Amino acid sequence: MLTKEHIADQFRQLQDNICKQLEIADGGGVFVEDLWERPEGGGGRSRVLQGAVIEKGGVNFSAVHGELPEAVAKGMGLGPTDFFATGVSIVLHPHSPMAPIIHMNVRYFEAGGGKWWFGGGIDLTPHYVVPDDARYFHQALKKTCDVFHPDFYPTFKQQADDYFFIRHRNETRGIGGIFYDYLDESKHGLSREQLFEYSLAVGNTFAPVYSELLRRAANRTWTEKEKHWQMLRRGRYVEFNLVWDRGTKFGLETNGRTESILMSMPPHAEWAYNHQSLPDSPEAQTLALLVKGVEWV
């Protein structure tokens, strides 16, 4: 029988494996670990890297439990209940504006009365959209999804488009990826064990794919113009995370560790009043692709 303790242990190992691969990809930085405990129950391991290629990267593991706050429970369609939640969450901000921001999360949630589900996904936020990179990224996600169910990629790709959408800007945060939540055995005919294997597969897709994207970006030149654009795009990233992201809200509302929750924030960002990109510029071309429904594969 698959237990919550086993799921948490496998997520710890996933964090270890990803950190090792990212240190190799960075070629200079080493993760610094910070252990923390949640007063209401559980805790985690926050790991941050400030390296040669990755300006700021966080790979967090948590396993927390306790009484679910009433407002959170109501938002999930639950009554008063205790809960257990565990997962790995990652955000990486590269130095180069020619390399993309990436986010990944895999998580498991269990409530009283036997209610459980998995959630997670990977999404990419390029400062400059490179179509070949976008196709490579989405093809890798589709390959992982197709092993488990033919509906996973198209369904979760659409859900990513809908979720990672900055409504007040009417633009997507990036080029999407896959996003799933409340995934249990009532959907797609898969068991809890199979859905856990799928979540691990998503997690194990992350590091090789991002390492390849960093390799591709390594020789792309840039100037202060591109760096300024990167800061503006980071500002959009912050806006989404603070205004719309459910994970950020859940962490804060359940008294999670603030430093770990806000690990996703970039080290530097900018906001410019009414910024307008020049027609047909690389920046304008990127903005034209920050819309829902782009089919990359």
Number of C-alpha atoms within 10 A of each C-alpha: 6 9 9 17 11 11 19 21 15 15 24 20 13 18 23 14 14 18 22 13 16 24 19 12 20 20 13 13 19 18 18 11 14 12 11 15 15 17 13 13 12 17 19 22 19 25 22 23 22 21 19 16 19 24 18 22 27 26 27 24 27 25 26 21 20 17 16 20 17 13 14 16 17 12 9 10 8 15 16 15 14 15 19 19 20 26 27 25 26 23 21 25 25 22 18 22 25 24 26 25 26 19 21 22 24 27 24 24 20 17 21 15 9 6 11 19 18 23 19 22 25 26 26 22 24 23 24 22 23 14 13 9 17 21 15 16 24 24 16 18 24 21 13 19 21 13 11 17 13 13 13 20 22 15 13 21 27 20 18 24 24 17 19 26 21 20 14 10 11 11 18 24 28 30 27 30 28 27 25 21 16 15 17 18 16 10 9 14 11 16 13 18 14 13 20 22 14 20 25 17 17 21 23 16 17 24 18 14 16 21 16 15 18 19 14 13 16 13 9 11 10 11 9 9 9 18 16 14 18 27 20 18 23 24 18 20 22 19 17 18 19 14 13 17 16 12 14 18 16 14 15 14 13 18 12 23 18 11 9 23 18 16 21 22 21 20 13 13 17 14 12 9 5 6 8 9 13 10 9 10 10 14 18 14 15 19 17 12 17 21 18 19 13 13 12 15 11
